[in-house]
Structure formats: structure tokens, C-alpha cells
Amino acid sequence: MSDKATIRAWAMFDWSNSAYNLVITSTIFPAYYTAITTTDATGDRVSFFGFRFINTALANYSLAFAYLVMALVLPILSAIADNRGNKKSFMKGFTYMGGLACIGLYFFKLETLAFGIICSTLAAMGYIGGVLFNNSYLPEIATVDEQDRVSAQGFAYGYVGSVILQLICFVFVLKPEWFGISDPTLAPRLSFLLVGLWWIGFSQIPFRKLPPGKANKKGTSTHVLKNGFLELTIVWRKIQQLSRLKRFLAAYFFYAMGVQTTMLVAAAFGEKILHLGTDKLIITILLIQLVAILGAYLMSALATRLENIQVLAGVVLVWIAVCVSAYAIRTEGQFYALAAVVGLIMGGIQSLSRSTYAKFIPEKETDTTSFFSFYDVTEKLAIVIGLFSFAFIEERTENIRYSALCLALFFVFGLFFLCRLLWKNNQGKDTLKNRI
């Protein structure tokens, strides 16, 4: 436990797959997608298998579909991984699926819209699955007192790695003439290709170093589907006996709707509201990523002085202000200022949420993958609701600002449950370990 080389290798998985999160989810792909699907003839409406959608709504619906599928599939796979001790194999499978899907986006143009949407959906599934199995290693490689720091280290590695690749892609997009590129779609598509290669390539480091996992002594059920959801049910029953963990998950469910949806739609929001263009969006997201490194370590440091839940409650309060500000934003300067705030709180809330959940898992628990599967299913269902709500409100109001404003409601509910957890903690006579 707490072997430095293993921890560095584990953090390199964040380094490798965060390139997808930055380039595909947050910057170049959303800007490219919005640009090629907005035409003089059809405006921002697109046709997908005979159905008409607002372009950004279609992208959000497809992501919601990806998260919904993974929420249903991950319990089965995590049960198999716990029983057979082969979670590293699943990490590899999802990594290769996601990386190859990104490579497939090299062929995405307006005339191949359906293919592009399918590839982006598969890439999202690859990312989601890989993150689950990587997260489940945290209780195995770090002691309870080090989990905040190790979790923050993983996010920091992810931000640094993704920024490096983003800068490389930035050169292709802004200076295509340096490389003799005349096709305006080629530079973004090359970026998608590089993401896939980067993701697969750097993942080999954790694949070589991380342990394969320990098989559950209970053996493997031949009824895989039943066994998968049975494991989830068992975890749920255990959670019922862990009152603080149950209350934390209620809070996490709601504020994750807001956090994850904001991260997934931020670039499209900036492009549609302010028409920033790819170059300015990339600069903005780079700013967010760099500030997020500071944010991850800042939240980790604050957690050593305050209770984790206190820090999370304060951060959620800032998120509420961000959503309200997004509704009222009018200028580029306001957008950049808001982006800096988002960066500061984005990395911190993800890192601290992951380590807080890990601390709530009983130390004697061996099926950590199943516990993190429950955590990931909670997050994925939250994202499905968040993305679907965001897309639905935009389609009904034809104003993406109302979608941003409604995200604040999710944070309000999350803050309520965090405050309730704090109140319950203060009412009880908890041990130092449980007062997190």
C-alpha cells in the first residue's frame, strides 16, 4: 500500500484519458461540431436517422445515452471484475474502445454526421468505463490518510497531460498553414486522431504497473446479469447501514448533475452564446485546466484543516453562483472570469468527492470495485438527468441560457443534503475518521 511508483502509474491513467475529456468533450470537438452543423440553409437544426434536432441538443442527448448505457452495464462488469479479479482487463478494453473511437472521429464531417455521433458516443463509453476501474484502485494503493492527496495527484496529472496535448492540437488548429493544411476540417480531425493515440499510448504505463486485482473467494456466478445487479443490491444494503455514506451519496447525486453537465456543455455554451470561435474556446479551456490543477491541491489542503463535507458545501455554494452568472453573461471578459472560477472549483470538487467516498468505504471491505461501481452508477445517472434536462430545456425554450440557470437547482439540492450531513455529524459523537 502507498507505493510511490504504483501511485505515479495509477495517476498516469488520468494523464492518458484526460486528453479525451479536454479535446473531445470540452474544446475542439464541441466547437468543430457546432461549426459544421450550423449552416445557412438549416440553421442549427440537424437530421439524425430521420429525426430533427437542435445540433447541441443532439450532442447532449447522445452523451446522455452513453452515460445511461454505462450506468446499466457497469454493475455487471464490476461484479465480474470483483469475482474474477480481472479489473485491469476491463480497464484495457474500455481504453481501447475509447481510443479507437477517437481515431474514428478523424473521418467525421457533416456528411458523416451519424458516424461522428456514434464514434463520440463510443468514446464517451470508453472513458466512463476506464474511469470506474481506475477509481476502484484508490483504496488499494493508498492508505486512508493519503487518499485525498493521491486523488488530487491523479487529477493534477490529468490536467497537465491534457494541457500538453491540447497545446499540440492548438498549433494544428490555429496555424494549419505551417503544416501545409488547406482543408479547414483537417486540423480538428487530426486532433481527434492524436487524442486516440495519446490515450492508448500512455495507458500502457498503468497497464504495466497496476496489479490485476484479487479474485473474490466466493467464486463467479454463471448468471452474469443477475450476479451484477445482485452485487449492486448487496452494496446498497451495506450503504443502508452506513448512514454518513448514504447521506453523502444523496448530496453527490444532485451536485454531480450540475458539475458534470456544466463541464460537458461549457464549450458549446460559449460558442452558441458568444460565438467565441475555436481559438478562444481553446484558450479558455486551457485556462480552466491550469487553474484546476491549483484547485485540486487547494481543496486537498483545505480538507486537512476543515472537514471534507464543509469544503464541499462551500464549493457547491460557489457553483450555484456560477450557474446564475452564466445566465446573465454578456461579454467575453465575463466568460473568461467565469471560466477561471469554474477551473478553480472543478478539479477540487471531483478530487475531494472521490477521496471522501473512498474514506466512507469500510476498511475491511474487499469488494471495492463494487462500491465504486455504485458510486459511478450514481454519477452516471445524475449526468443522464443533467444532460437530458439541459437539452430538453433548450429545445423547448430555444434559449440555452435557461438550461444553464436550471443547473443551479441541482446544486441547491446538493447543498441541502451536504448541510444535512454536516448537521447530523455535529449532532452525533463521531470518531475522527467518520467526521470527514
CORQUIQUI-V506024 format. One line per field, one symbol per residue. ss: DSSP state (H for helix, E for strand, C for the rest). psi: psi as a letter, one per 40 degrees, with the letter a starting at -180 (. if undefined). burial: # if it has 24 or more other C-alpha atoms within 12 Angstrom, else .. Layout:
ss->???
psi->???
burial->???
This chain:
ss->CCCHHHHHHHHHHHHHHHHHHHHHHHCHHHHHHHHHCCECCCECEEEECCEEEEHHHHHHHHHHHHHHHHHHHHHHHHHHHHHHCCHHHHHHHHHHHHHHHHHHHHHCCHHHHHHHHHHHHHHHHHHHHHHHHHHCCHHHHCCHHHHHHHHHHHHHHHHHHHHHHHHHHHHHHHCHHHHCCCCCCHHHHHHHHHHHHHHHHHHHHHHHHCCCCCCCCCCCCCCHHHHHHHHHHHHHHHHHCCHHHHHHHHHHHHHHHHHHHHHHHHHHHHHHHHCCCHHHHHHHHHHHHHHHHHHHHHHHHHHHHCCHHHHHHHHHHHHHHHHHHHHHCCCHHHHHHHHHHHHHHHHHHHHHHHHHHHHHCCCCCCCHHHHHHHHHHHHHHHHHHHHHHHHHHHHHHCCHHHHHHHHHHHHHHHHHHHHHHHHHHHHCCCCCCCCC
psi->ifhddddddddeddddeeddddddddcddddddddeehiddebfhihhfeihihdddddddddddddddddddddddddddddeffddddddddddddddddddedehidefdddddddddddddddddddddddeededehideeddddddddddddddddddddddddddddfdddefhdheeddddddddddddddddeeddddddiidihiheeihiegdddddddddddddddddegddddddddddddddddddddddeddddddddefdidddddddddddddddddddddddddeediiddddddddddddddddddddeididddddddddddddedddddddddddddddhhdehdgdddddddddddddddddddddddddddddefhedddddddddddddddddddddddddddigiiddeg.
burial->.....#################################.....#####....##########################################################..##.###########################.###############################..........#######################.######.#...#......###.##..##..#....###############################.#########################.##...#####################.#.....##.########################....##############################....#######################..#........###
